[in-house]
Amino acid sequence: MQTGSCHCGTVRFEVDSGIEEYRRCNCSICRRKGAVMVTAKKEDFRIVAGEANLSLYQWNTNTARHYFCKTCGIYTHHWRRSAP
């Protein structure tokens, strides 16, 4: 199992399976963040603390779902348009 969190630690998550791939997304928000994305199976990912502290951001087709911590503003995870 792998764990992660936002910067302030309010939002924490776990991933049961291994990371499937690393990649760079080419959408406008990901290009601006400059972050490398990792892919895991949706059923293996879960928020273990701070779910109420997540802010959802969507644009354009409103299919992809991007989540940020309301306290520190760190982008924690997203669900892609191709796998909402």
C-alpha positions as CSV (number, residue, x, y, z in Angstrom):
1,M,0.0,0.0,0.0
2,Q,1.1,3.5,-0.8
3,T,0.0,6.6,1.1
4,G,-0.1,10.3,0.3
5,S,-1.4,13.6,1.5
6,C,-1.8,17.3,0.7
7,H,0.9,19.7,2.1
8,C,-0.9,20.4,5.4
9,G,-1.9,16.8,6.0
10,T,-5.6,17.4,6.3
11,V,-6.4,15.3,3.2
12,R,-4.8,11.8,3.2
13,F,-5.2,9.0,0.8
14,E,-4.1,5.4,0.2
15,V,-3.6,3.3,-2.9
16,D,-3.7,-0.5,-2.5
17,S,-2.2,-1.5,-5.8
18,G,1.1,-0.5,-7.3
19,I,1.3,2.6,-9.5
20,E,0.5,1.5,-13.0
21,E,2.3,4.3,-15.0
22,Y,3.8,7.7,-14.8
23,R,2.9,10.3,-17.4
24,R,2.4,14.0,-18.2
25,C,-1.2,15.1,-19.0
26,N,-1.5,17.7,-21.8
27,C,-4.7,19.4,-20.6
28,S,-4.5,23.1,-19.8
29,I,-4.6,22.7,-16.0
30,C,-2.0,19.9,-15.9
31,R,0.4,21.9,-18.2
32,R,0.2,24.8,-15.8
33,K,0.9,22.7,-12.8
34,G,3.8,21.0,-14.4
35,A,3.1,17.9,-12.3
36,V,3.9,14.3,-13.3
37,M,0.7,12.1,-12.9
38,V,0.6,8.6,-11.7
39,T,-2.2,6.1,-12.6
40,A,-3.8,3.7,-10.2
41,K,-7.0,1.6,-10.4
42,K,-9.9,3.7,-9.2
43,E,-11.1,0.9,-6.9
44,D,-7.7,0.8,-5.2
45,F,-7.7,4.5,-4.3
46,R,-9.5,5.9,-1.3
47,I,-9.5,9.1,0.8
48,V,-8.8,8.1,4.4
49,A,-9.0,11.6,6.0
50,G,-10.2,15.1,5.1
51,E,-12.7,14.2,2.3
52,A,-14.9,17.1,3.5
53,N,-11.9,19.4,3.0
54,L,-11.6,18.7,-0.7
55,S,-12.7,21.3,-3.2
56,L,-13.8,20.1,-6.7
57,Y,-12.8,22.0,-9.8
58,Q,-14.2,21.2,-13.3
59,W,-14.3,23.1,-16.6
60,N,-15.2,22.6,-20.2
61,T,-17.2,19.3,-20.4
62,N,-17.3,19.0,-16.6
63,T,-16.3,15.3,-17.0
64,A,-12.8,15.3,-15.4
65,R,-12.9,15.9,-11.7
66,H,-9.9,17.7,-10.1
67,Y,-9.6,17.8,-6.3
68,F,-7.7,20.3,-4.1
69,C,-7.3,20.7,-0.4
70,K,-9.3,23.8,0.8
71,T,-6.7,24.6,3.4
72,C,-3.3,24.5,1.7
73,G,-4.5,24.5,-2.0
74,I,-2.5,21.4,-3.0
75,Y,-3.9,19.3,-5.8
76,T,-4.3,15.8,-4.5
77,H,-5.9,13.7,-7.3
78,H,-8.3,13.7,-10.2
79,W,-10.6,11.4,-12.2
80,R,-9.8,11.7,-15.9
81,R,-12.3,12.4,-18.7
82,S,-11.5,8.9,-20.1
83,A,-12.3,7.2,-16.8
84,P,-14.6,9.4,-14.7
